[in-house]
Amino acid sequence: MKSWLYLVAALVIVASSDEDDFRTAPERSGKVECTANRCDASEQRVSSAAPQHPELLKRYAMTPGWNVAGVDYAVGATSTSLKDPATIAMAGVSIDTSSRTITVSGSNITLDGYDFSLHGGYQVNVAGANATISNSNFAIGTNQGSYLIYGSSAASNLTITHNTFDGSTIGNATSFIGFAGSGQVTMEYNWFKEFPQHVVEFTQANGSPSFSVVYKYNLVEQGAIEDGAHLNFLQFGGGTAGSVDVEFNTTYQTPQASGGEGFQFYSNTQGGVIQNAVMAYNTMIAAGGSAGSAMSYMVHANSYNDNSSALSGSVHDNFFDLQAAWGAFYSAPNGWSFSNNMDMRSGQVVNSNNARSATKFHKESRPRPTSR
């Protein structure tokens, strides 16, 4: 009995030290930042609005130690007064009112603070360089395009930040965002909700200029609401992705009309390449049903076609509720590393083969976020 008490005391001391980056108690308060180069939550630009799901994590045995998107801070459009897109009048931007299509052909264009859900819904086509779409509202209505935002092969360096995307009224679009261009695509602090099939599709052809992806601080909830669809939070066609950074997102999925997977890290076109893939510090929930009823797996790395599109990557420090999924990982391909991924319900580590093991504290590699 005495040795058992010593063990419990030791675990309590370790769990309350400055060296871990998760909470074992349900309380979540205060703004935090990470102090090591592994974790850059200090970049968060926290909105003053109320978070979408402040109670979401209170039921779990173990939760992340950083601020969680949609739980500890709000994401999505921040303006209370959004403008009508029909009033846009700037060089490098044209409007087709009949199809409700806005085309960005100029470079360094910023569309900020618009309600693109008006008049049945607008879609934005980007063919210029360095476009930013921010602080705006999108909805699938009677829009005539396949995407609410589409970057053509002529587009480069597209930033999509602090927007709300709502696909609850299914129109023609199957996915919120499509991109066939080059350069870096940045998606941060967006609220993606109730979408027919995918959040984002990268549709580059093999041999086209390379691109990279930054997908961080977003709230993604309730996809595959269209019958016969296939859920993906991230999907690649072909081309060369020089880096893919998926961090600090929150995903929430309950059983919908269809199912599928979360983040895919492989090319659907033979010959596509994905390099420097990282998936870390995400909070992902599949709940509200039996195993596999909400989605199959949270992550699908490389194993598709001839298993040659994404030869290496890192999946670490993610927090899962796997109640309504088959598991966290579709596979554990050679060249990929999996570490410190947690089951929030049990407080156990989820290994690459989806088996659970006791929590291990890595003091040298898991610095605790500290208060500002």
Protein Blocks (a to p, Z undefined) as FASTA:
>chain_A
ZZmmmmmmmmmmmmmmckbccdfbfbdgdjdddfbfkbcklmpccdfbdcfblmlmmmpm
bdcfbdcehklpcedjfbfbdcdfklgccehiacdfklopacdfbghiacehiafkgghi
aadddfbehiacehiacddfkbfbfbfbdcdfkbghiadehiacdfkbccfbfbfbdcfb
ecjdddehiacehifkbmbdcfbdehiacdddddehiacehehkbghiacdfbdcfedjd
fbdcdehiacdddddfbdcdfddcddfbghiacehiacehiacddehiaehklpmbfbdg
hiacjlpmbmbccdehiacdfklacbfblbacehiacehiacfknopacdfkopacdddd
dfklmccdddZZ
